[in-house]
Each structure stands twice: as C-alpha cells, then as structure tokens.
Amino acid sequence: MVEDSMVKLDRICRDANVMVIFARSYGLTGFVRISVKEHAVIESKPDHFLDDLRLNNPWPELKKFTESVNLDTTDPVAH
C-alpha cells in the first residue's frame, strides 16, 4: 500500500475511532505502524523517589583508591 493510501485510510479510521495497523516485511527488516486516536497508559505502580548514590563525603580509603585510578589511559579495557 502506498503512503498516500495509508494516510487516507488512517484518517477514516481515526474518525471512526478504529485502530489501524500497517505492517510491511522486507526479508529480515520491515516496519509496523500502529495508529489510534488516543491511547492512555496507566502506571499502576506508586511513584517513588530515585535513590541518590552520590558520595558527598567519601571516606579516606575510597578517596585514595579513586585518586590512584588513571582515567587518561588509552587502553579501553583498563578504562
């Protein structure tokens, strides 16, 4: 189906509040286009805060260890 026809069919389906799905396969690749007038997603889990893992006052051993790490190395494995 050419894109102009898909757009016309999409407008008709949106006016009728009907979901339309276009799919095309090109061997291992392709596309899926889903069009609906409105889709509401309800988050059933309660909101929670993001844990803050920053260390504002590191202990001396941690500070010494981080200062011993060379971040300017060109070896990506060591970095």
C-alpha positions in Angstrom: 0.0 0.0 0.0 1.4 3.4 -0.9 1.8 6.1 1.8 -1.0 8.3 0.4 -3.5 5.5 0.7 -2.3 4.6 4.2 -2.7 8.3 5.3 -6.3 8.4 3.8 -7.2 5.1 5.5 -5.7 6.3 8.8 -7.9 9.5 8.7 -11.0 7.4 8.1 -10.2 5.0 10.9 -9.3 7.9 13.3 -12.7 9.5 12.6 -14.4 6.2 13.3 -12.2 5.6 16.4 -10.9 2.4 15.0 -7.3 1.2 15.4 -5.4 0.5 12.2 -2.2 -1.4 11.9 0.1 -1.3 8.8 2.9 -3.9 8.5 5.4 -4.5 5.8 8.2 -7.0 5.7 11.4 -6.8 3.6 13.0 -10.1 4.5 14.7 -9.6 7.9 13.6 -6.0 8.2 10.3 -4.2 7.9 8.1 -1.8 9.7 4.9 -1.8 11.8 2.8 1.4 12.1 0.0 1.4 14.6 -2.4 4.3 14.6 -5.1 5.0 17.2 -7.0 8.2 18.1 -6.0 8.1 21.7 -4.1 5.6 23.9 -3.9 6.0 27.6 -1.2 4.3 29.7 -1.9 3.9 33.4 1.0 3.4 35.7 -0.2 1.0 38.3 2.9 1.3 40.5 3.2 4.0 43.0 5.6 6.9 42.4 8.8 6.5 44.2 11.9 8.7 44.5 15.1 7.9 42.7 17.8 6.7 45.0 20.8 9.1 45.3 24.0 7.1 45.2 26.4 10.0 45.2 29.1 10.2 47.9 29.5 13.8 49.1 31.9 12.9 51.9 33.9 9.8 50.8 36.0 8.0 53.4 39.8 8.3 53.1 40.4 4.8 51.7 37.9 5.4 48.9 39.3 8.8 48.1 42.8 7.3 47.9 41.6 4.5 45.6 39.9 6.8 43.2 42.9 9.1 43.0 45.0 6.0 42.1 42.9 5.2 39.0 44.3 6.7 35.8 41.4 7.8 33.6 43.7 9.2 30.9 44.8 5.7 29.8 44.3 4.8 26.1 43.5 1.2 26.9 39.7 0.8 26.7 39.7 -2.3 28.8 41.7 -0.6 31.6 39.5 2.4 31.4 
